[in-house]
Amino acid sequence: MPRTTIREGLALHYEEFGDRSNPTVVLIRGTGADSSRWMPQVELYKGEFHVVIFDNRGVGKSDTLPGPYTVSQMGDDTMMLLDAIGVGRCHLSGSSLGGAIALDAAIKHPDRVASLQMHSSWLRTHGYTAYSLGLLKKFLQLAGVDGYYELMLPLLLTAKFLSADFDRTMSILGHMRANAASAEGLAAQIEANLSYDLSARAGEVKVPVLVTVGDNDVLLPPSASQEIVDAIPGAEFVVFPGGAHLVTMETPAAFNDATLEWMRRNCR
């Protein structure tokens, strides 16, 4: 699997799909999540777009640097990776922490980021989101990396989905653990969540923006996405009925239909 060094001491794992002559869509995952979780989207998008996925610092097959991390650092990682693999103009799509990373990059690189998608994400950590994201830190401290992923499942997926096929649930948990962040990397990414606030600059984004969320998202509820929509003029907002935090995994068909339709209009 390809890796490239983007700065001294930091190499990131990445993969490319589709034809490079098509518009480039870069998919960015969230806290403790490796890039393979994007495959239900990659399989659909790659027929019309050049798709780049990668593991953020501290997770999967990418290197771990000492923490704490910030969203700004991880936004810089994203653009340095694209520099290293020869991608200029691009469209960014991020889930959860990945959405925050994408927003940071879009603000700092308006000449290169041509559209922005923020899924199951948020604008700043305060109030309820400080509480919910603070739970991630407590889970890791109390249960270690393996226990963290197990404790996170009810915050990421609905009880209906988790209980409908328990073998599938255990398979998902096994995949998360097999592609886990390091303990140091996970702790550092959680700190990026807790220090995050782009509320003062989000209005600088002038490109097309799509914001989506599941109406049953417990970790970052629709009210958190509404703050993004209120801050970025013209942002489109889609709420998935019955969806939890990981709508990309629990209801991929609905998510894929909505995002692909939007991308056909805006990612050119």
N, C-alpha and C positions, 0 to 999 in steps of 0.2 A: 504494500500500500504506500502511496507517495507521501512523503514528508518534505517540508522545505523549511530552512532556517530563515526567520524573518528578522531576527536581531540576535546579538550574542547571547547564547544560553537558552534560546527559545526556538524550537522547531515545532511546527504544527502539522498534524495529519490532515490531509484533505483529499477529496475525490471530485472528479468532474464527469458530467454526463451530458449527452446531447451534442449538437453541432455548435462549434465555436462561432459560426457565422450568425447564429441566432442571438437575440438579446440575452445577456447574462443575468440570471437570478441567483442571488447568494442567500442560502438558508442558514440561519444562526439559531442554535439550540440554547436551552436555558440551564439553570443551575444543576450541576452534576450530571447533565445529559450529554451523551455522545451523539455524533452526527447520524448514526444509523437509524435513529428514531424518525428521521425525515423520509425514509424509503417509501412509505405509502404515497408521499407527494412526489418524490423524484420520479417514480415509475410513470406518473401521469405527465408531469411537467416536461420531461426530457424530450418528448416528441416535438415540442414547439419552442423550447428554450434551451440555452446552454446553462446548466445547473451546477453550482458549486456548493458543496457541503464541507464542513470541517469541524474538528474537535477544538473547542476553546482551550486556552491554557488551563492546565490542572485536571483535565478529564480525558478519558479514552486513551488514544494513542499519541496525544500531544504531550509536550514537556510540562512539568510543574515548576514554577518559580516560587520563591518565598512570598508569602502574602503579607498583609491583606491586598486583594486586588481592588480596582475601581472599575466602574463601567467605562470611564474614559480610557483607561489602559486597554481594555478589551475591545473598545471601538477602534483604537489605534492598531491593535493586533489584526483586526479584520482588514483594514485598508493596507497594512503592510503585507499581509498574505496576498492580497490581490495584486499589489505591486510585484511581488516575487513571482507570481505565475502569469504575469502579463495581461491582467484584466484592467481595463480603464473604466469606461462608463458602465454602470451596473444598477441593478434593482435589488434592494435589500428587503428581506423578509425574516423576521425574528419572532420566536416564541418565548414568552415569559422574560427571563433575563436577556434572551436573545433579542427581544423587541427593544429593550432599553439600549442594548449595544448598537442596534441598527439606528435608533434615533440619534444617539451620540454621533455616529459616523455621518449621518445625513446632515446634521447641523454643521459639523466641521468640514464636510466635503460637498458643498452644494454643487460644485462643478462636475462631480463624478457620480453622485447618487441621484438617479433619475426618477425613482419612486420608492416608497416606503410602506411596508406592511408590519403592523404590530399586533400580534396574536396573543391573547391571554396575558396581557402585559399591564404596565402601569406607568405613571408619570413621575411620581416621587413617593418616597417611603415616609408615611406619616399615619397617625391614627391606626385604623384597622390593619393596614398593610404593614406597619411596623410590628404589630402584634403577630400577624400570620407569618410573615417572613422571619420574625424572631423565633418562631417555633422550629424552623429549620436548624438554627444554631443549637437549640436545646436538644433536638433529636440527635444531632451528631455528637454532642457532648455526652449525652446519656447512653447512647446505643452504639456508637462507632459507625463506620461506613456501612457495613452490612445491615445493621439495625435501622440506620437512617432510611435506606431505600424501602424497607418494609413498612416503617411508620409513615412514609410519605404517600403510600398508595391511596388511602382514603381521602387525601387532600388533592390528588391528581385525577382520580377516576370516580365515577358515581358508584354508589352501593349496588345499584341495579346491574351495572356492567361487571363489577367485581364478583358478584354472587352468581351471575347467570352461567358462568363457565369457569369453575374454580381451577381447572387444569390450565386454562388460558391465563388466568390471573397469576398462577405460579410460574408459568412460562415467561410472562412479562417481567415479573420480579427477578427471575433467573437471568434474563437478558440485561436488566439494569445492573445487576451485581457483576455480571461478566464483563461489562463495559464501563465499570464504575470510575468515578474520580478517585484520585488518591485522597487520603485523609487531609493532607495539607492543602491540596488543591480545592477540595470541597469547602473546607473552612474559609479559604481565601475568597472563593466565589460568593459564599454567603455574605461575607463582609461587603462585597461589591453591591449586593442587594440592599443592605442596611444603610449604606451611605449615599444611595442614589437619589438625585433630585435634578431633573432637567426642566422643571416647571418654568423657570425664568427664560429659557431659550427655545422652548418647543415651537413658539409662534414664528420663529425664523424659518421654519420649513415651508417651502413654497411648491414642492413637487406633489404629485398625487399621493394620497395617503389612504390606506385601508386599515381599519381597526376592527378586530373581531374578538368575541368572547363567548363562552358558554354561559347560559343563564344560571347554571348550577355550579359555577366556579367558586369553590370555597377559599382557595388560596388568594386569588386576585379577582374579586367579584366584578360584575358589570359596572359598579360605581367607579372602580379604578380605571376601567377603560373609558368611561364617560369623561373623566378628567382629561384624558388625552384628546378626545374629540373636541372638548370645549376649548382646548389650548391651541389646536391647529386648525385654522380656518379651512373649510372645504373638505375635511376628512370624512370619508364614508365609514359608516358604522353598521356592522352586521352582528346580531346576537343569535346564537344557535340554541333553539329550544332544547332543554334537557341536557345540554352539553356541560361537561366538567372542565377542569383546567387543561387536560390533554385532549382537546377536541381533535387534534391531528391524529391521535391514535384511537380514540373511542368512537368517533363519528367521522371517519376519514372521507366518506363519500360526500356528505354535506359540506365539509370543509373544502374538499378539493373542487367541488362544483362552484362554490362561491368565489374561491380565490382564483381559479383558472379563468372564470368569466371576467373578473376584474383585471387580471393580468393581460388578457387579450385586448382590453381597452386601453390599458395604461402602461404596459411594459414593452414599449417599442422604441 
